[in-house]
Amino acid sequence: MPYELQALIGSAELLAVAAAEVPVAHLSPLAQGLALIPATPAFLSALQLGGGIGASGGTAGFAWFPDGLGLRVAAWSKAGPIACVEADYFGGTGIQRAAVWADGHLDLGPLTSAEFEPFPPDGSPISRALRRIGARVEGGCTDEFEAVGLPAHSSTAHWAAAG
């Protein structure tokens, strides 16, 4: 079964403020007081981003991360950490990328796991980013990815429809 996600993840309160600035944003609740904004084409277009990848905080490698988004996320992160995540899996193989902004700057990453590359002992890029923004493994879950509920929907579009 395929799994594909491009999203911003942070505290529900923080992302509610960010989503209010972008009327087409879909805010989907996660466990542990977190929420997710799917990076849909409409959301990214509505941000009217400018600037280069270099100016956006070191976002090279993200397939979906447009020029200037790092600057917007950096501004929002002054109120709390925000993870930018990307996953693309099919049949158990694929890639993950994640980065975290906090206090107005890139705080973690970008972290990448390539196709067929095992995760390091400290976890997948997305789990490490979730841990940095406060997620914890609990309730018999295997990692932070599962603990916050990211397996609930299998695509960015499904998250947008749910939000």
DSSP file (Angstrom, degrees, kcal/mol; ACC not computed):
  #  RESIDUE AA STRUCTURE BP1 BP2  ACC     N-H-->O    O-->H-N    N-H-->O    O-->H-N    TCO  KAPPA ALPHA  PHI   PSI    X-CA   Y-CA   Z-CA
    1    1 A M              0   0    0      0, 0.0    91,-0.4     0, 0.0    90,-0.2   0.000 360.0 360.0 360.0 131.2    0.0    0.0    0.0
    2    2 A P        -     0   0    0      0, 0.0     2,-0.4     0, 0.0    88,-0.2  -0.398 360.0-166.8 -75.1 152.2    1.4    3.4   -0.9
    3    3 A Y  E     +A   89   0A   0     86,-2.4    86,-3.5    -2,-0.1     2,-0.4  -0.984  11.6 170.1-137.8 127.1    2.0    6.2    1.6
    4    4 A E  E     +Ab  88 155A   0    150,-2.2   152,-0.5    -2,-0.4     2,-0.4  -0.988   3.7 165.3-142.3 126.6    2.7    9.7    0.5
    5    5 A L  E     +A   87   0A   0     82,-2.7    82,-2.5    -2,-0.4     2,-0.4  -0.990  17.1 173.9-147.6 134.3    2.8   12.8    2.8
    6    6 A Q  E     +A   86   0A   0     -2,-0.4    33,-3.1    80,-0.2     2,-0.3  -0.969  37.5 132.7-132.9 120.4    4.1   16.4    2.5
    7    7 A A  E     -AC  85  38A   0     78,-2.2    78,-2.8    -2,-0.4     2,-0.4  -0.985  54.3-116.4-160.9 164.4    3.1   18.4    5.5
    8    8 A L  E     -AC  84  37A   0     29,-2.3    29,-2.7    -2,-0.3     2,-0.4  -0.925  33.0-168.5-104.3 138.1    3.8   20.9    8.3
    9    9 A I  E     +AC  83  36A   0     74,-2.9    74,-3.4    -2,-0.4     2,-0.3  -0.996  24.4 121.9-131.5 135.1    3.4   19.5   11.9
   10   10 A G  E     -AC  82  35A   0     25,-1.8    25,-2.6    -2,-0.4    72,-0.1  -0.910  64.8 -36.7-165.4-169.9    3.4   21.4   15.1
   11   11 A S  E  >  - C   0  34A   0     70,-0.5     4,-2.7    -2,-0.3    23,-0.3  -0.340  55.4-121.9 -62.5 147.6    1.3   22.2   18.1
   12   12 A A  H  > S+     0   0    0     21,-2.8     4,-1.7     1,-0.2     5,-0.1   0.888 112.2  50.8 -58.9 -39.9   -2.4   22.4   17.3
   13   13 A E  H  > S+     0   0    0     20,-0.3     4,-1.5     2,-0.2    -1,-0.2   0.927 111.7  46.3 -64.9 -45.3   -2.5   26.0   18.7
   14   14 A L  H  > S+     0   0    0      1,-0.2     4,-2.1     2,-0.2     3,-0.2   0.932 114.2  46.5 -64.0 -47.1    0.4   27.2   16.7
   15   15 A L  H  X S+     0   0    0     -4,-2.7     4,-3.1     1,-0.2    -1,-0.2   0.783 105.4  60.8 -71.2 -24.6   -0.8   25.7   13.4
   16   16 A A  H  X S+     0   0    0     -4,-1.7     4,-1.6    -5,-0.3    -1,-0.2   0.905 107.1  46.4 -63.7 -39.8   -4.3   27.0   14.0
   17   17 A V  H  X S+     0   0    0     -4,-1.5     4,-0.8    -3,-0.2    -2,-0.2   0.928 114.5  47.0 -65.9 -45.4   -2.7   30.5   13.9
   18   18 A A  H >< S+     0   0    0     -4,-2.1     3,-1.0     1,-0.2     4,-0.5   0.923 111.5  50.9 -61.9 -44.5   -0.7   29.7   10.8
   19   19 A A  H >< S+     0   0    0     -4,-3.1     3,-1.2     1,-0.3     6,-0.4   0.832 101.2  62.4 -63.8 -32.2   -3.7   28.1    9.1
   20   20 A A  H 3< S+     0   0    0     -4,-1.6    -1,-0.3     1,-0.3    -2,-0.2   0.777  99.6  55.5 -64.6 -25.1   -5.8   31.3    9.8
   21   21 A E  T << S+     0   0    0     -3,-1.0    -1,-0.3    -4,-0.8    -2,-0.2   0.655 109.4  49.1 -78.1 -16.1   -3.3   33.2    7.7
   22   22 A V  S X  S-     0   0    0     -3,-1.2     3,-2.8    -4,-0.5    -1,-0.2  -0.855  72.4-162.4-128.5  93.4   -3.9   30.9    4.7
   23   23 A P  T 3  S+     0   0    0      0, 0.0    -1,-0.1     0, 0.0    20,-0.1   0.723  88.6  54.4 -54.4 -26.6   -7.7   30.4    4.1
   24   24 A V  T 3  S+     0   0    0     18,-0.2    19,-0.2    19,-0.1     2,-0.1   0.469  82.4 118.5 -86.9   0.1   -7.2   27.2    2.0
   25   25 A A    <   -     0   0    0     -3,-2.8     2,-0.5    -6,-0.4    14,-0.1  -0.397  55.2-147.5 -67.9 140.6   -5.2   25.5    4.7
   26   26 A H        -     0   0    0     12,-0.3     2,-0.6    -2,-0.1    14,-0.1  -0.954   8.1-155.6-107.5 124.2   -6.6   22.3    6.1
   27   27 A L        -     0   0    0    136,-0.7    10,-0.2    -2,-0.5   -11,-0.0  -0.900  10.6-171.8-104.5 116.7   -5.8   21.7    9.8
   28   28 A S  E     -D   36   0A   0      8,-3.0     8,-2.6    -2,-0.6   135,-0.1  -0.932  20.2-128.2-111.3 124.5   -5.9   18.0   10.8
   29   29 A P  E     -D   35   0A   0      0, 0.0     6,-0.3     0, 0.0     2,-0.2  -0.418  25.2-172.3 -70.7 144.4   -5.6   17.1   14.5
   30   30 A L        -     0   0    0      4,-2.8     3,-0.5     1,-0.1   119,-0.2  -0.715  32.7 -84.3-119.6 175.1   -3.1   14.5   15.6
   31   31 A A  S >  S+     0   0    0    117,-2.5     3,-1.3    -2,-0.2    -1,-0.1  -0.275 104.3  38.9 -73.0 167.7   -2.5   12.9   19.0
   32   32 A Q  T 3  S-     0   0    0      1,-0.3    -1,-0.2   115,-0.1     3,-0.1   0.731 132.1 -63.6  64.5  27.9   -0.5   14.5   21.8
   33   33 A G  T 3  S+     0   0    0     -3,-0.5   -21,-2.8     1,-0.3   -20,-0.3   0.627 104.3 126.1  77.0  12.8   -1.7   18.1   21.1
   34   34 A L  E <   -C   11   0A   0     -3,-1.3    -4,-2.8   -23,-0.3     2,-0.3  -0.557  38.2-167.1 -99.4 166.5   -0.2   18.2   17.6
   35   35 A A  E     -CD  10  29A   0    -25,-2.6   -25,-1.8    -6,-0.3     2,-0.4  -0.939  10.4-137.5-146.3 167.7   -1.8   19.0   14.3
   36   36 A L  E     -CD   9  28A   0     -8,-2.6    -8,-3.0    -2,-0.3   -27,-0.2  -0.987   3.5-159.6-132.6 136.2   -0.9   18.8   10.6
   37   37 A I  E     -C    8   0A   0    -29,-2.7   -29,-2.3    -2,-0.4   -10,-0.2  -0.966  27.1-134.6-111.1 111.8   -1.3   21.1    7.7
   38   38 A P  E     -C    7   0A   0      0, 0.0     2,-1.9     0, 0.0   -12,-0.3  -0.435  13.9-127.6 -64.9 136.9   -1.1   19.1    4.4
   39   39 A A        +     0   0    0    -33,-3.1   -32,-0.1    -2,-0.1   117,-0.1  -0.504  44.5 171.0 -85.8  70.1    1.1   20.8    1.9
   40   40 A T     >  -     0   0    0     -2,-1.9     4,-2.5   116,-0.1     5,-0.3  -0.360  48.6-109.3 -74.3 159.1   -1.5   20.7   -0.9
   41   41 A P  H  > S+     0   0    0      0, 0.0     4,-2.5     0, 0.0     5,-0.2   0.888 121.2  53.0 -55.9 -38.1   -0.9   22.6   -4.1
   42   42 A A  H  > S+     0   0    0      2,-0.2     4,-2.2     1,-0.2   -18,-0.2   0.911 109.4  48.1 -65.0 -41.6   -3.6   25.1   -3.1
   43   43 A F  H  > S+     0   0    0      2,-0.2     4,-1.0     1,-0.2    -1,-0.2   0.945 114.4  45.2 -62.5 -48.8   -1.9   25.7    0.3
   44   44 A L  H  < S+     0   0    0     -4,-2.5     5,-0.5     1,-0.2     3,-0.4   0.893 114.0  49.3 -65.1 -39.4    1.5   26.3   -1.3
   45   45 A S  H >< S+     0   0    0     -4,-2.5     3,-1.4    -5,-0.3    -1,-0.2   0.886 106.0  57.0 -65.3 -39.1    0.1   28.5   -4.0
   46   46 A A  H 3< S+     0   0    0     -4,-2.2    -1,-0.2     1,-0.3    -2,-0.2   0.737  94.9  66.3 -66.5 -22.3   -1.9   30.6   -1.5
   47   47 A L  T 3< S-     0   0    0     -4,-1.0    -1,-0.3    -3,-0.4    -2,-0.2   0.707  90.8-148.7 -72.3 -18.2    1.3   31.4    0.4
   48   48 A Q    <   -     0   0    0     -3,-1.4     2,-0.1    -4,-0.4    -3,-0.1   0.952  26.6-162.7  47.4  61.1    2.6   33.4   -2.6
   49   49 A L        +     0   0    0     -5,-0.5     2,-0.3    -4,-0.0    19,-0.2  -0.405  19.0 175.3 -81.3 149.0    6.2   32.5   -1.8
   50   50 A G        +     0   0    0     -2,-0.1     2,-0.1    18,-0.1    -1,-0.0  -0.859  33.3  67.6-137.8 175.3    9.3   34.2   -3.1
   51   51 A G  S    S-     0   0    0     -2,-0.3     2,-0.2    16,-0.1    18,-0.1  -0.176  74.4 -76.8  96.9 167.2   13.0   33.8   -2.4
   52   52 A G     >  -     0   0    0     15,-0.2     4,-1.0    16,-0.1    16,-0.5  -0.511  37.2-104.4-101.5 169.0   15.4   31.1   -3.2
   53   53 A I  T >4>S+     0   0    0      1,-0.2     5,-0.9     2,-0.2     3,-0.9   0.901 121.5  56.1 -57.2 -41.8   16.2   27.7   -1.6
   54   54 A G  G >45S+     0   0    0      1,-0.3     3,-0.8     2,-0.2    -1,-0.2   0.875 108.6  46.8 -59.4 -36.7   19.3   29.2    0.0
   55   55 A A  G 345S+     0   0    0     -3,-0.3    -1,-0.3     1,-0.2    -2,-0.2   0.651 100.0  70.8 -77.5 -14.9   17.2   31.9    1.6
   56   56 A S  G <<5S-     0   0    0     -4,-1.0    -1,-0.2    -3,-0.9    -2,-0.2   0.423 119.3 -90.1 -90.4   3.5   14.6   29.5    2.9
   57   57 A G  T < 5S-     0   0    0     -3,-0.8    -3,-0.1    -4,-0.3    -2,-0.1   0.770  75.5 -53.3 103.4  26.6   16.7   27.8    5.5
   58   58 A G  S   <S+     0   0    0     -5,-0.9    -4,-0.1    -4,-0.2    -5,-0.1   0.959  77.9 152.0  79.2  50.6   18.5   24.9    3.9
   59   59 A T    >   +     0   0    0     -6,-0.6     3,-1.8     2,-0.1     6,-0.2   0.237  17.0 140.4-102.5  13.1   15.6   23.0    2.4
   60   60 A A  T 3   +     0   0    0      1,-0.2     3,-0.1    -7,-0.1     0, 0.0  -0.269  62.2  37.8 -56.3 140.5   17.4   21.3   -0.5
   61   61 A G  T 3  S+     0   0    0      1,-0.4     2,-0.4     4,-0.1    -1,-0.2   0.066  80.9 117.4 104.8 -24.2   16.3   17.8   -1.0
   62   62 A F    <   -     0   0    0     -3,-1.8    -1,-0.4     1,-0.2     3,-0.1  -0.652  53.1-154.2 -76.6 128.6   12.6   18.3   -0.3
   63   63 A A  S    S+     0   0    0     -2,-0.4    -1,-0.2     1,-0.2   -57,-0.0   0.823  92.0  32.8 -70.0 -30.7   10.5   17.5   -3.4
   64   64 A W  S    S+     0   0    0      2,-0.1    -1,-0.2    -3,-0.0   -58,-0.0   0.497  85.5 111.3-105.5  -6.2    7.6   19.7   -2.4
   65   65 A F        -     0   0    0     -6,-0.2    -3,-0.1    -3,-0.1     3,-0.1  -0.593  55.8-153.8 -83.3 101.9    9.3   22.6   -0.5
   66   66 A P    >   -     0   0    0      0, 0.0     3,-1.9     0, 0.0     4,-0.4  -0.248  31.6 -78.7 -74.7 161.1    9.0   25.7   -2.7
   67   67 A D  T 3  S+     0   0    0      1,-0.2   -15,-0.2     2,-0.1   -14,-0.1  -0.294 116.2  17.8 -53.2 134.3   11.3   28.7   -2.6
   68   68 A G  T >> S+     0   0    0    -16,-0.5     4,-1.4   -19,-0.2     3,-0.5   0.206  88.0 108.7  90.5 -16.0   10.5   30.9    0.4
   69   69 A L  H <> S+     0   0    0     -3,-1.9     4,-3.0     1,-0.2     5,-0.3   0.878  75.0  60.1 -63.8 -35.0    8.5   28.4    2.5
   70   70 A G  H 3> S+     0   0    0     -4,-0.4     4,-2.6     1,-0.2    -1,-0.2   0.865 102.2  53.1 -58.9 -35.7   11.4   28.2    5.0
   71   71 A L  H <> S+     0   0    0     -3,-0.5     4,-1.9     2,-0.2    -1,-0.2   0.909 111.4  45.2 -65.9 -41.1   11.1   31.9    5.6
   72   72 A R  H  X S+     0   0    0     -4,-1.4     4,-2.4     2,-0.2    -2,-0.2   0.925 115.1  47.0 -67.7 -45.0    7.4   31.6    6.4
   73   73 A V  H  X S+     0   0    0     -4,-3.0     4,-2.5     1,-0.2    -2,-0.2   0.902 109.7  54.6 -64.3 -39.9    7.9   28.5    8.6
   74   74 A A  H  < S+     0   0    0     -4,-2.6     4,-0.4    -5,-0.3    30,-0.3   0.915 108.7  48.7 -58.8 -42.9   10.8   30.3   10.4
   75   75 A A  H >< S+     0   0    0     -4,-1.9     3,-1.2     1,-0.2    -2,-0.2   0.936 113.3  46.1 -63.5 -46.1    8.5   33.2   11.2
   76   76 A W  H >< S+     0   0    0     -4,-2.4     3,-1.9     1,-0.2    -1,-0.2   0.858 103.4  65.4 -63.0 -34.3    5.8   30.9   12.5
   77   77 A S  G >< S+     0   0    0     -4,-2.5    26,-1.7     1,-0.3     3,-0.9   0.579  78.1  81.5 -70.8  -7.9    8.4   28.9   14.5
   78   78 A K  G <  S+     0   0    0     -3,-1.2    -1,-0.3    -4,-0.4    -2,-0.1   0.753  96.7  46.1 -64.8 -21.1    9.1   31.9   16.7
   79   79 A A  G <  S-     0   0    0     -3,-1.9    -1,-0.2     1,-0.4    -2,-0.2   0.470 135.8 -34.7 -97.0  -4.9    5.9   30.8   18.6
   80   80 A G  S <  S-     0   0    0     -3,-0.9    -1,-0.4    -4,-0.2    24,-0.1  -0.774  79.6 -62.9 158.3 158.5    6.9   27.1   18.7
   81   81 A P        -     0   0    0      0, 0.0   -70,-0.5     0, 0.0     2,-0.4  -0.301  42.5-166.1 -68.7 145.8    8.7   24.4   16.8
   82   82 A I  E     -AE  10 101A   0     19,-2.5    19,-2.8   -72,-0.1     2,-0.4  -0.999   6.9-150.5-132.9 130.6    7.4   23.3   13.4
   83   83 A A  E     -AE   9 100A   0    -74,-3.4   -74,-2.9    -2,-0.4     2,-0.5  -0.835   1.3-155.6 -99.1 137.5    8.4   20.1   11.5
   84   84 A C  E     -AE   8  99A   0     15,-2.9    15,-1.9    -2,-0.4     2,-0.3  -0.970  25.1-175.3-106.6 125.0    8.3   19.9    7.7
   85   85 A V  E     -AE   7  98A   0    -78,-2.8   -78,-2.2    -2,-0.5     2,-0.3  -0.901  18.7-176.5-128.7 152.1    7.9   16.3    6.7
   86   86 A E  E     +AE   6  97A   0     11,-2.5    11,-2.7    -2,-0.3     2,-0.3  -0.983   7.2 171.8-145.2 132.5    7.9   14.3    3.5
   87   87 A A  E     +AE   5  96A   0    -82,-2.5   -82,-2.7    -2,-0.3     2,-0.3  -0.997   7.4 176.4-140.8 141.5    7.4   10.6    3.0
   88   88 A D  E     +AE   4  95A   0      7,-2.2     7,-2.0    -2,-0.3     2,-0.3  -0.831  18.4 161.2-147.4 104.5    6.9    8.5   -0.2
   89   89 A Y  E     +AE   3  94A   0    -86,-3.5   -86,-2.4    -2,-0.3     2,-0.3  -0.926  15.1 173.8-127.9 147.9    6.6    4.8    0.2
   90   90 A F  E >  S- E   0  93A   0      3,-2.6     3,-1.4    -2,-0.3    -2,-0.0  -0.911  76.1  -5.0-150.6 127.4    5.3    1.9   -1.8
   91   91 A G  T 3  S-     0   0    0     -2,-0.3     3,-0.1     1,-0.3    -2,-0.0   0.806 128.9 -54.8  62.7  30.5    5.6   -1.8   -1.0
   92   92 A G  T 3  S+     0   0    0    -91,-0.4     2,-0.3     1,-0.2    -1,-0.3   0.409 119.5  92.9  86.6  -3.3    7.7   -1.1    2.1
   93   93 A T  E <   +E   90   0A   0     -3,-1.4    -3,-2.6    22,-0.1     2,-0.3  -0.922  46.8  92.2-122.3 151.6   10.4    0.9    0.4
   94   94 A G  E     -E   89   0A   0     -2,-0.3    23,-0.3    -5,-0.2     2,-0.3  -0.991  59.4 -67.6 164.5-158.0   10.7    4.6   -0.1
   95   95 A I  E     -E   88   0A   0     -7,-2.0    -7,-2.2    -2,-0.3     2,-0.3  -0.874  24.6-165.2-127.7 156.3   12.1    7.9    1.3
   96   96 A Q  E     +EF  87 113A   0     17,-1.6    17,-2.6    -2,-0.3     2,-0.3  -0.993   7.0 180.0-136.8 143.8   11.6   10.2    4.2
   97   97 A R  E     +EF  86 112A   0    -11,-2.7   -11,-2.5    -2,-0.3     2,-0.3  -0.990   7.5 168.7-137.7 147.1   12.8   13.8    4.8
   98   98 A A  E     +EF  85 111A   0     13,-2.0    13,-3.5    -2,-0.3     2,-0.3  -0.988   9.6 176.7-156.5 149.7   12.2   16.0    7.7
   99   99 A A  E     -E   84   0A   0    -15,-1.9   -15,-2.9    -2,-0.3     2,-0.4  -0.978  15.9-146.4-148.3 153.5   13.4   19.3    9.2
  100  100 A V  E     -EF  83 108A   0      8,-2.3     7,-3.5    -2,-0.3     8,-1.8  -0.988   4.1-160.9-127.6 132.8   12.4   21.3   12.2
  101  101 A W  E     +EF  82 106A   0    -19,-2.8   -19,-2.5    -2,-0.4     2,-0.3  -0.907  18.5 167.3-105.9 139.5   12.3   25.1   12.6
  102  102 A A  E >   + F   0 105A   0      3,-2.6     3,-1.8    -2,-0.4   -24,-0.2  -0.986  61.3   7.0-149.8 144.8   12.3   26.6   16.1
  103  103 A D  T 3  S-     0   0    0    -26,-1.7   -25,-0.3    -2,-0.3     3,-0.1   0.806 131.6 -54.5  52.8  33.2   12.9   30.1   17.4
  104  104 A G  T 3  S+     0   0    0    -30,-0.3     2,-0.3     1,-0.2    -1,-0.3   0.549 120.3  76.6  85.0   7.8   12.9   31.5   13.9
  105  105 A H  E <  S-F  102   0A   0     -3,-1.8    -3,-2.6   -28,-0.1     2,-0.3  -0.961  91.5 -80.7-145.8 164.5   15.7   29.3   12.5
  106  106 A L  E     +F  101   0A   0     -2,-0.3    -5,-0.3    -5,-0.2     3,-0.1  -0.519  45.8 173.3 -65.1 122.7   16.3   25.8   11.1
  107  107 A D  E     +     0   0A   0     -7,-3.5     2,-0.3    -2,-0.3    -6,-0.2   0.690  60.9  20.8-108.0 -27.3   16.9   23.7   14.3
  108  108 A L  E    S-F  100   0A   0     -8,-1.8    -8,-2.3     3,-0.0    -1,-0.3  -0.974  92.1 -69.6-148.9 128.3   17.1   20.1   12.9
  109  109 A G  E     -     0   0A   0     -2,-0.3   -10,-0.2     1,-0.3     2,-0.1  -0.402  26.3-117.8  91.4-161.5   18.0   18.7    9.5
  110  110 A P  E     -     0   0A   0      0, 0.0     2,-0.4     0, 0.0    -1,-0.3   0.335  57.0-169.7 -65.3 137.7   17.1   18.4    6.8
  111  111 A L  E     -F   98   0A   0    -13,-3.5   -13,-2.0    -3,-0.2     2,-0.4  -0.844   3.8-172.3-102.3 140.8   17.3   14.7    7.6
  112  112 A T  E     -F   97   0A   0     -2,-0.4     2,-0.5   -15,-0.2   -15,-0.2  -0.995  19.5-166.7-137.2 139.9   16.9   12.2    4.8
  113  113 A S  E     -F   96   0A   0    -17,-2.6   -17,-1.6    -2,-0.4     2,-0.1  -0.996  24.3-144.7-120.7 125.5   16.6    8.4    4.5
  114  114 A A    >   -     0   0    0     -2,-0.5     3,-2.0   -19,-0.2   -20,-0.2  -0.353  35.7 -73.6 -83.8 165.1   17.1    7.1    1.0
  115  115 A E  T 3  S+     0   0    0      1,-0.3    -1,-0.2   -22,-0.1   -20,-0.1  -0.338 120.2   9.8 -58.4 136.6   15.3    4.2   -0.6
  116  116 A F  T 3  S+     0   0    0    -22,-0.3    -1,-0.3     1,-0.2   -21,-0.1   0.464  97.1 128.3  69.8   5.5   16.5    0.9    0.8
  117  117 A E    <   -     0   0    0     -3,-2.0    -1,-0.2   -23,-0.3   -23,-0.1  -0.797  59.0-128.1 -91.4 125.6   18.4    2.6    3.6
  118  118 A P        -     0   0    0      0, 0.0    -4,-0.1     0, 0.0    -1,-0.0  -0.379  28.2-104.5 -69.9 151.3   17.7    1.3    7.1
  119  119 A F        -     0   0    0      1,-0.1     5,-0.2    -6,-0.1    -6,-0.0  -0.474  37.8-111.3 -71.2 145.9   16.8    3.9    9.7
  120  120 A P    >   -     0   0    0      0, 0.0     3,-2.3     0, 0.0    -1,-0.1  -0.241  37.2 -94.8 -69.3 167.7   19.5    4.7   12.2
  121  121 A P  T 3  S+     0   0    0      0, 0.0     3,-0.1     0, 0.0    -2,-0.1   0.777 124.1  59.9 -56.6 -27.9   19.1    3.6   15.9
  122  122 A D  T 3  S-     0   0    0      1,-0.3     2,-0.1     0, 0.0    -3,-0.0   0.410 115.9-106.0 -85.7   5.4   17.6    7.0   16.8
  123  123 A G    <   -     0   0    0     -3,-2.3    -1,-0.3     4,-0.1    20,-0.0  -0.298  45.6 -38.0 108.2 174.8   14.7    6.5   14.4
  124  124 A S     >  -     0   0    0     -5,-0.2     4,-2.7    -3,-0.1     5,-0.2  -0.242  60.5-104.4 -69.6 161.4   13.4    7.7   11.0
  125  125 A P  H  > S+     0   0    0      0, 0.0     4,-2.2     0, 0.0     5,-0.2   0.910 122.4  47.2 -54.2 -43.4   13.7   11.3    9.9
  126  126 A I  H  > S+     0   0    0      2,-0.2     4,-2.8     1,-0.2     5,-0.2   0.919 111.8  49.5 -68.2 -41.8   10.1   12.0   10.6
  127  127 A S  H  > S+     0   0    0      1,-0.2     4,-2.4     2,-0.2    -1,-0.2   0.900 111.3  50.1 -62.9 -38.9   10.2   10.3   14.1
  128  128 A R  H  X S+     0   0    0     -4,-2.7     4,-1.9     2,-0.2    -1,-0.2   0.905 112.0  47.4 -65.3 -40.7   13.2   12.3   15.0
  129  129 A A  H  X S+     0   0    0     -4,-2.2     4,-1.5    -5,-0.2    -2,-0.2   0.917 111.7  50.3 -65.7 -43.0   11.5   15.5   13.9
  130  130 A L  H  <>S+     0   0    0     -4,-2.8     5,-2.7     1,-0.2     4,-0.3   0.905 109.0  52.0 -61.3 -40.9    8.4   14.6   15.8
  131  131 A R  H ><5S+     0   0    0     -4,-2.4     3,-1.4     1,-0.2    -1,-0.2   0.902 106.1  55.1 -60.8 -40.5   10.5   13.9   18.9
  132  132 A R  H 3<5S+     0   0    0     -4,-1.9    -1,-0.2     1,-0.3    -2,-0.2   0.817 107.9  48.7 -64.3 -30.8   12.1   17.3   18.5
  133  133 A I  T 3<5S-     0   0    0     -4,-1.5    -1,-0.3    -3,-0.3    -2,-0.2   0.358 132.4 -87.7 -94.1   7.5    8.7   19.0   18.6
  134  134 A G  T < 5S+     0   0    0     -3,-1.4    -3,-0.2     1,-0.3    -2,-0.1   0.404  76.0 143.4 112.5  -2.6    7.6   17.1   21.7
  135  135 A A      < -     0   0    0     -5,-2.7     2,-0.3    -6,-0.2    -1,-0.3  -0.391  28.0-165.3 -70.4 148.8    6.0   13.8   20.5
  136  136 A R        -     0   0    0      8,-0.1     2,-0.4     7,-0.1     7,-0.1  -0.975  25.9-110.5-134.4 147.6    6.6   10.7   22.6
  137  137 A V        +     0   0    0     -2,-0.3     2,-0.3     5,-0.1     7,-0.1  -0.660  57.5 144.1 -74.6 127.1    6.2    7.0   22.0
  138  138 A E    >   +     0   0    0     -2,-0.4     3,-1.4     5,-0.2     5,-0.1  -0.965  36.7  42.5-155.9 168.3    3.3    5.8   24.2
  139  139 A G  T 3  S-     0   0    0     -2,-0.3    -1,-0.1     1,-0.3    -2,-0.0   0.799 125.5 -56.3  62.4  33.3    0.4    3.4   24.3
  140  140 A G  T 3  S+     0   0    0      1,-0.2    -1,-0.3    -3,-0.1     2,-0.1   0.560  95.6 148.0  78.0   7.3    2.2    0.4   22.8
  141  141 A C    <   -     0   0    0     -3,-1.4    -1,-0.2     1,-0.1     3,-0.1  -0.402  48.8-137.7 -73.9 153.7    3.2    2.4   19.6
  142  142 A T  S    S-     0   0    0      1,-0.1     2,-0.3    -2,-0.1    -1,-0.1   0.759  76.2  -8.7 -84.6 -25.8    6.5    1.5   17.9
  143  143 A D  S  > S-     0   0    0     -5,-0.1     4,-2.4    -7,-0.1    -5,-0.2  -0.939  77.4 -88.1-159.1 177.8    7.6    5.1   17.2
  144  144 A E  H  > S+     0   0    0     -2,-0.3     4,-2.2     1,-0.2     6,-0.2   0.846 119.3  62.8 -65.3 -35.1    6.6    8.7   17.2
  145  145 A F  H  >>S+     0   0    0      1,-0.2     5,-2.0     2,-0.2     4,-0.5   0.932 112.5  35.7 -54.3 -49.6    5.2    8.4   13.7
  146  146 A E  H >45S+     0   0    0      3,-0.2     3,-0.8     1,-0.2    -2,-0.2   0.883 112.3  61.0 -71.6 -39.8    2.6    5.9   14.9
  147  147 A A  H 3<5S+     0   0    0     -4,-2.4    -2,-0.2     1,-0.3    -1,-0.2   0.830 106.8  44.2 -62.4 -34.3    2.1    7.5   18.3
  148  148 A V  H 3<5S-     0   0    0     -4,-2.2  -117,-2.5    -5,-0.1    -1,-0.3   0.606 119.4-108.0 -87.5 -10.2    0.8   10.8   16.9
  149  149 A G  T X<5 +     0   0    0     -3,-0.8     3,-1.8    -4,-0.5     4,-0.2   0.681  67.2 145.4  99.0  19.8   -1.4    9.0   14.3
  150  150 A L  G > < +     0   0    0     -5,-2.0     3,-0.8     1,-0.3    -4,-0.2   0.770  68.0  64.9 -64.7 -24.7    0.3    9.6   11.0
  151  151 A P  G 3  S+     0   0    0      0, 0.0    -1,-0.3     0, 0.0    -5,-0.1   0.588  77.2  91.6 -70.4  -5.7   -0.7    6.2    9.7
  152  152 A A  G <  S+     0   0    0     -3,-1.8     2,-0.4     1,-0.1    -2,-0.1   0.817  94.6  27.3 -60.3 -32.6   -4.4    7.3    9.8
  153  153 A H    <   -     0   0    0     -3,-0.8    -1,-0.1    -4,-0.2     6,-0.0  -0.981  68.4-147.5-133.7 145.1   -4.4    8.6    6.2
  154  154 A S  S    S+     0   0    0     -2,-0.4  -150,-2.2  -151,-0.1     2,-0.3   0.399  74.0  30.6 -97.1   3.0   -2.2    7.4    3.3
  155  155 A S  B  > S-b    4   0A   0   -152,-0.2     4,-2.2     1,-0.1  -150,-0.2  -0.994  75.6-111.7-155.7 161.2   -1.7   10.6    1.4
  156  156 A T  H  > S+     0   0    0   -152,-0.5     4,-2.3    -2,-0.3     5,-0.2   0.902 119.3  53.4 -57.4 -42.3   -1.5   14.3    1.6
  157  157 A A  H  > S+     0   0    0      1,-0.2     4,-2.3     2,-0.2    -1,-0.2   0.892 107.2  50.5 -62.9 -40.0   -4.8   14.5   -0.3
  158  158 A H  H  > S+     0   0    0      2,-0.2     4,-1.7     1,-0.2    -1,-0.2   0.892 109.7  50.7 -66.6 -38.4   -6.5   12.2    2.3
  159  159 A W  H  X S+     0   0    0     -4,-2.2     4,-1.4     2,-0.2    -2,-0.2   0.909 110.3  50.4 -63.0 -40.7   -5.2   14.4    5.2
  160  160 A A  H  < S+     0   0    0     -4,-2.3     3,-0.2     1,-0.2    -2,-0.2   0.907 109.9  49.6 -64.1 -40.8   -6.6   17.5    3.4
  161  161 A A  H  < S+     0   0    0     -4,-2.3    -1,-0.2     1,-0.2    -2,-0.2   0.823 112.4  48.6 -66.6 -30.4  -10.0   15.8    3.0
  162  162 A A  H  <        0   0    0     -4,-1.7    -1,-0.2     1,-0.2    -2,-0.2   0.733 360.0 360.0 -80.3 -23.0  -10.0   14.8    6.7
  163  163 A G     <        0   0    0     -4,-1.4  -136,-0.7    -3,-0.2    -1,-0.2   0.453 360.0 360.0 -83.3 360.0   -9.0   18.3    8.0
